[in-house]
Amino acid sequence: MSEWIPYESSDDPSLEVSIDVDFDGDDEFKKSHPFLIKMRITGFVTDEGGQPTESAAEELFELEQRLEGACEQNDAESVCTVSGSGKYEIYIYAAGAEAAVALKEDAGGASLSLDVTAERDDQWKAYERYILRGNELEDARDSDQIAQMDEAGEDLTQEYDVTFDCAVPDKSVKAALHALNEAGFDTPSDVYDDVIPATRSMLLTVQNLKTARTQIERAIAPFSGTYEGWGIDPDGVDELDDDENDEEE
């Protein structure tokens, strides 16, 4: 399953990028799909920031749904979208340049202006321009998760018990547990596999999560440990909601 990460471009904050990060390590796919098909879509209604309005976004989504089916039939994959200044660009990599013609035909039908170009891009330079790695990628993941919680109606002014997953070799689990405790994280007394859940109560902000991630990586690095991500216990969120209801009563 693809992992699409949205973020604002640091080079141009007016641009909103969404990229499938799973292709970053797929060298076999990159080698077999060297042709870049770039679709530039214009003619849709925008807001003051140059981004598509809600109705325009729905129309663009429908176009992307048609493209998804066309990509499956033409050995191609959509890997990135860039939106801003009244333009919506879709980057697709295909096994052959002939896919461009089929994709343009299948994408038609919408009341939009569509320009399609195809060129060989063996090094995937267009993808490299937008891919995030390291802390930039983790910050974007964190921002996206927080935004999803906000959209779901969660109260982000409250602290949550955030659990960070830390992968550590079996032989080093005990020492890593001690190091995480010393760094200010709560851990279980017993761990039955090589993933340690380390918990801390905090406000959910990108900076707070970045600080915690840095502390975790420092704590487990001597034991060949790696940071695997974070999550919120759904039961913990329900308990916060119940506490609020009790206070209101």
LOLOVO-30037 format. One record per residue (C-alpha): residue in one letter; x negated, y negated, z. Coordinates in pm, whole numbers, plus 50000, padded with zeros to 5 digits. Layout:
% LOLOVO-30037
NODE  r     xx     yy     zz
NODE  A      X      Y      Z
...
% end
This chain:
% LOLOVO-30037
NODE  r     xx     yy     zz
NODE  M  50000  50000  50000
NODE  S  49867  49660  49904
NODE  E  49779  49395  50162
NODE  W  49867  49050  50033
NODE  I  49728  48763  50239
NODE  P  49858  48406  50191
NODE  Y  49644  48104  50274
NODE  E  49582  47739  50183
NODE  S  49275  47679  49967
NODE  S  48993  47510  50159
NODE  D  48872  47351  49834
NODE  D  49215  47203  49758
NODE  P  49469  47210  50047
NODE  S  49748  47140  49796
NODE  L  49699  47492  49655
NODE  E  49865  47792  49815
NODE  V  49695  48123  49740
NODE  S  49818  48478  49792
NODE  I  49572  48758  49722
NODE  D  49571  49137  49741
NODE  V  49261  49202  49953
NODE  D  49272  49580  49898
NODE  F  49108  49541  49557
NODE  D  48798  49383  49710
NODE  G  48639  49720  49785
NODE  D  48784  49916  49493
NODE  D  48481  49918  49261
NODE  E  48619  50204  49053
NODE  F  48935  50012  48968
NODE  K  48739  49696  48891
NODE  K  48513  49883  48652
NODE  S  48805  50041  48467
NODE  H  49009  49717  48449
NODE  P  48775  49447  48314
NODE  F  49031  49232  48133
NODE  L  49174  48926  48307
NODE  I  49524  48825  48204
NODE  K  49612  48484  48339
NODE  M  49970  48363  48336
NODE  R  50034  47994  48394
NODE  I  50397  47911  48464
NODE  T  50537  47558  48461
NODE  G  50874  47394  48414
NODE  F  51018  47478  48756
NODE  V  51149  47231  49014
NODE  T  50895  47132  49279
NODE  D  50902  46964  49617
NODE  E  50702  46654  49709
NODE  G  50391  46867  49762
NODE  G  50402  47017  49414
NODE  Q  50520  47357  49539
NODE  P  50827  47537  49398
NODE  T  51156  47465  49573
NODE  E  51347  47752  49732
NODE  S  51557  47811  49420
NODE  A  51248  47791  49196
NODE  A  51066  48037  49424
NODE  E  51352  48284  49378
NODE  E  51322  48254  49001
NODE  L  50946  48306  49019
NODE  F  50998  48609  49241
NODE  E  51231  48761  48983
NODE  L  50966  48703  48717
NODE  E  50706  48875  48933
NODE  Q  50940  49171  48983
NODE  R  50964  49212  48606
NODE  L  50588  49184  48577
NODE  E  50540  49454  48838
NODE  G  50725  49705  48625
NODE  A  50542  49588  48312
NODE  C  50206  49627  48486
NODE  E  50288  49987  48579
NODE  Q  50362  50065  48214
NODE  N  50050  49890  48080
NODE  D  49778  50003  48323
NODE  A  49748  49663  48489
NODE  E  49772  49516  48839
NODE  S  49862  49172  48970
NODE  V  49595  49072  49221
NODE  C  49639  48703  49301
NODE  T  49876  48408  49271
NODE  V  49790  48038  49301
NODE  S  50057  47771  49339
NODE  G  50033  47393  49340
NODE  S  50063  47071  49137
NODE  G  50370  47203  48958
NODE  K  50191  47516  48832
NODE  Y  50220  47881  48934
NODE  E  49937  48106  48818
NODE  I  49935  48485  48826
NODE  Y  49607  48673  48788
NODE  I  49634  49024  48647
NODE  Y  49358  49273  48565
NODE  A  49417  49532  48293
NODE  A  49235  49821  48129
NODE  G  49278  49659  47787
NODE  A  49342  49311  47650
NODE  E  49642  49440  47453
NODE  A  49838  49448  47777
NODE  A  49871  49069  47760
NODE  V  50121  49089  47473
NODE  A  50342  49343  47650
NODE  L  50330  49153  47978
NODE  K  50430  48827  47812
NODE  E  50726  48994  47642
NODE  D  50848  49152  47965
NODE  A  50800  48830  48162
NODE  G  51016  48634  47919
NODE  G  51379  48550  47962
NODE  A  51341  48301  48243
NODE  S  51399  47928  48198
NODE  L  51030  47865  48252
NODE  S  50734  47769  48038
NODE  L  50485  48054  48019
NODE  D  50127  48044  47889
NODE  V  49928  48368  47875
NODE  T  49555  48411  47812
NODE  A  49334  48718  47812
NODE  E  48958  48745  47845
NODE  R  48700  48995  47957
NODE  D  48591  48945  48317
NODE  D  48373  49243  48408
NODE  Q  48253  49081  48730
NODE  W  48606  48986  48839
NODE  K  48490  48626  48881
NODE  A  48846  48492  48892
NODE  Y  48923  48726  49183
NODE  E  48594  48638  49354
NODE  R  48691  48272  49344
NODE  Y  48981  48332  49581
NODE  I  48899  48643  49786
NODE  L  48845  48595  50159
NODE  R  48601  48796  50368
NODE  G  48477  48810  50725
NODE  N  48612  48550  50966
NODE  E  48796  48363  50690
NODE  L  48995  48677  50612
NODE  E  49068  48752  50978
NODE  D  49178  48391  51039
NODE  A  49414  48412  50741
NODE  R  49554  48744  50867
NODE  D  49608  48592  51211
NODE  S  49778  48285  51066
NODE  D  50009  48503  50857
NODE  Q  50106  48724  51154
NODE  I  50179  48419  51368
NODE  A  50389  48267  51089
NODE  Q  50589  48590  51060
NODE  M  50659  48587  51434
NODE  D  50766  48222  51412
NODE  E  51001  48302  51122
NODE  A  51144  48589  51328
NODE  G  51237  48341  51600
NODE  E  50974  48432  51859
NODE  D  50886  48161  52113
NODE  L  50522  48075  52041
NODE  T  50504  47836  52338
NODE  Q  50490  48139  52568
NODE  E  50196  48363  52639
NODE  Y  50203  48717  52505
NODE  D  50014  49029  52603
NODE  V  49805  49075  52290
NODE  T  49647  49416  52236
NODE  F  49331  49432  52027
NODE  D  49224  49768  51879
NODE  C  48855  49846  51910
NODE  A  48707  50150  51733
NODE  V  48412  50294  51922
NODE  P  48227  50628  51883
NODE  D  48340  50884  52143
NODE  K  48003  50894  52314
NODE  S  48013  50519  52383
NODE  V  48375  50476  52494
NODE  K  48299  50457  52866
NODE  A  48028  50193  52822
NODE  A  48246  49995  52580
NODE  L  48535  49997  52828
NODE  H  48306  49842  53090
NODE  A  48180  49579  52844
NODE  L  48536  49483  52745
NODE  N  48638  49451  53109
NODE  E  48338  49228  53170
NODE  A  48449  49013  52876
NODE  G  48788  48958  53040
NODE  F  49007  49218  52870
NODE  D  49232  49474  53037
NODE  T  49175  49831  52924
NODE  P  49328  50167  53021
NODE  S  49142  50381  53271
NODE  D  49139  50672  53028
NODE  V  49103  50668  52650
NODE  Y  49180  50988  52458
NODE  D  49049  50891  52116
NODE  D  48793  50654  51971
NODE  V  49023  50349  51959
NODE  I  49027  50136  52273
NODE  P  49325  49906  52332
NODE  A  49198  49585  52494
NODE  T  49468  49349  52621
NODE  R  49472  48982  52715
NODE  S  49759  48744  52794
NODE  M  49735  48433  52575
NODE  L  49909  48174  52366
NODE  L  49919  48287  52006
NODE  T  49705  48045  51808
NODE  V  49452  48113  51535
NODE  Q  49176  47964  51751
NODE  N  49266  48171  52059
NODE  L  49271  48488  51852
NODE  K  48940  48397  51689
NODE  T  48781  48340  52030
NODE  A  48909  48675  52156
NODE  R  48792  48851  51840
NODE  T  48443  48702  51875
NODE  Q  48422  48811  52239
NODE  I  48536  49163  52151
NODE  E  48287  49197  51866
NODE  R  48004  49086  52093
NODE  A  48111  49327  52365
NODE  I  48134  49638  52146
NODE  A  47856  49564  51895
NODE  P  47586  49739  52107
NODE  F  47795  50058  52086
NODE  S  47851  50049  51708
NODE  G  48208  49941  51770
NODE  T  48432  49756  51526
NODE  Y  48732  49527  51565
NODE  E  49043  49676  51401
NODE  G  49313  49410  51448
NODE  W  49577  49309  51701
NODE  G  49943  49346  51779
NODE  I  50219  49269  52025
NODE  D  50410  49540  52210
NODE  P  50774  49502  52094
NODE  D  50888  49598  52445
NODE  G  50685  49308  52581
NODE  V  50866  49066  52350
NODE  D  51202  49207  52460
NODE  E  51104  49164  52826
NODE  L  51021  48797  52765
NODE  D  51364  48747  52604
NODE  D  51533  48923  52897
NODE  D  51348  48703  53147
NODE  E  51468  48391  52962
NODE  N  51827  48514  52970
NODE  D  51804  48588  53344
NODE  E  51676  48235  53411
NODE  E  51962  48082  53210
NODE  E  52219  48281  53408
% end
